[in-house]
Amino acid sequence: MASNKILVIDDTTVVRVKVREMLPPGNFEVLEAKDGLEGLNFILQEKLSLIMLDFLLPKMSGWEVFQKVQAHPELRKIPLVIMSGRKEEVTEKITEPFEYFEFLGKPFDQKQLISAIKLAMTKAKQPRPELISVAAEITVKNGTNATSGVTNGTVAAPSIVNTAMPTAASNATPSAGGVSDTEINALNEKIVKMQAEIDGLKKQLTQVVTFIKQKIK
């Protein structure tokens, strides 16, 4: 039985077959998904060693799948290769440099595929900032929500509950705290975007400091 599972999420059969054929023989199993929703279900259910994700997909886009994965502290540790025929489609959503995943442009050959996988494996091991910690508690008192506010001078972050992705039927169902899964998912997506903005600001600050140092010299 294969000890490593590689998931290829792409709506084009040719690409999925191409990846399977290009991978060197080894002790692994290749799983295929033809749309983002099917791919996300595999990600949630299987223990994966690598995800290869097309950026433009039916039912759920690669960008949406990426956000779901990044919002989950364990799933975002899985090595990831994002594929696209147009790199600008990716950079419009995710700024370079790609620190925690590797980009693979289409079309690609076997050498490029293997190189992308190796780089993705390396990048996945890099230390990453933790997701915003859970600092808020939501309680129900007399039918109204009371939210903890500022602690030690720091504004409390929204609580991240139910990291598993809800089904369509559960989206409108309120959770025990009186907050629906849809609202929780919206908060998770906002947190992912906030983290991306913070990372971008850090990069800009580093560039400014480097520039100043050069001028001082």
Secondary structure by P-SEA (a helix, b strand, c coil): cccbbbbbbcccaaaaaaaaaacccccbbbbbbccaaaaaaaaacccccbbbbccccccccaaaaaaaaaacccccccbbbbbcccaaaaaacccccccccccccccccaaaaaaaaaaaaaaaaccccccccccbbbbbcccbbbbbccccccccccccccccccccccccccccccccaaaaaaaaaaaaaaaaaaaaaaaaaaaaaaaaaaaac
